[in-house]
Amino acid sequence: MSGKQRGLDDRTYRRMREALKAQKQPCHICKRPIDTTLPPGDPMSFTADHVIPRSLGGSLYGQLLPAHRSCNSRRSNRVGTPNPIQPPTTSRDW
């Protein structure tokens, strides 16, 4: 690579993303199934989420996990998966 940053249209990245999509795994953030037939702009459509965001030094070819577009957008460039189920808070210490 001659100093040029590879974009999301890179052939190797597209192949990795399509292989991940073919596995039909649930969203790693909310754990719900992903409908892979939805158009790319739909909030519940498939996206390949970089575990270590590229903006924080992650690689284009780094670890990818399946996510809904809305979940991936909400996570933004934070590292780690937020806990989708929060324990209820109570007014007392039992």
Helices and strands as residue ranges (DSSP letters): H 11-22, E 46-50, G 54-56, E 64-68, H 69-75
